[in-house]
């Protein structure tokens, strides 16, 4: 008999209207009952609440709590479903992907945009999609939303109101679930590469700064004093201004001691710091390209890397290496290699 564990953490999916607005109040048992999930023949569904929070309130320490529950449940279950608020769901999905490595079962996060207590809620549909996928033989951490299964570490929330709120970024959807049928678009390997491993050490002292015209080096330096690493969200393919206020001046100083990882404000395509002069200058300054990682994956991965080392070169190696499908193997490395080749050509000629 297939065994599925459903872990509740709160979010809109478990919310009801209160005088103070929607609030996560329902237990996961109540959510499953309202979603009409029956304990079908051939299936055993266990349910357990871990947290009951609007996911805006989720902190990096909560990721380790959820990760621990997942890790402990892996030997007992065929699949694990986690219900979660949508606002930070992509961050939690990334965190679980790095913290519980080599998961040997499907672990699927889902949520809903309308509370299960509201008419027309998308909660029953998303829960059914997640539960259906939980009995597939594809290990990994996924997000189930609107019939779609996405690799957790590649998904972002792209709509604040619409029901089709998540998209897989720079990566194909894994599958679509239609009733009982699972139609694969990009089938992951059927086996985990090694035994499951709990590796939850993180350093949450990381900040995400959005580059905007006029950002001053003083502000960047002041921010850098308070953190151990910076995600700098640049424009387009990536680069740092060196004219006028010249934030590059600050980046050169900071990057010697603390990792600065560059992502992009563009949703698709990722960064390529070899493309423009402003990007090459960033590379020369020691900026680490996030390649085609999502902003959520890049931030969580930087926290995770810093949880293991504070050596900037070691953090760089972690950021450029692909662990769970979060970065296309060529994207970050290629940029660094192109840059090295260019430097060598220049030096030789
Ligand atoms: N604020 C809610 C949350 O993230 C939104 C949702 O679940 O859709 O918990």
Boltz pocket constraint, residues with backbone or C-beta under 6 A from the ligand:
constraints:
  - pocket:
      binder: B
      contacts: [[A, 10], [A, 11], [A, 12], [A, 13], [A, 53], [A, 54], [A, 55], [A, 56], [A, 84], [A, 85], [A, 86], [A, 87], [A, 88], [A, 111], [A, 112], [A, 113], [A, 114]]
      max_distance: 6.0
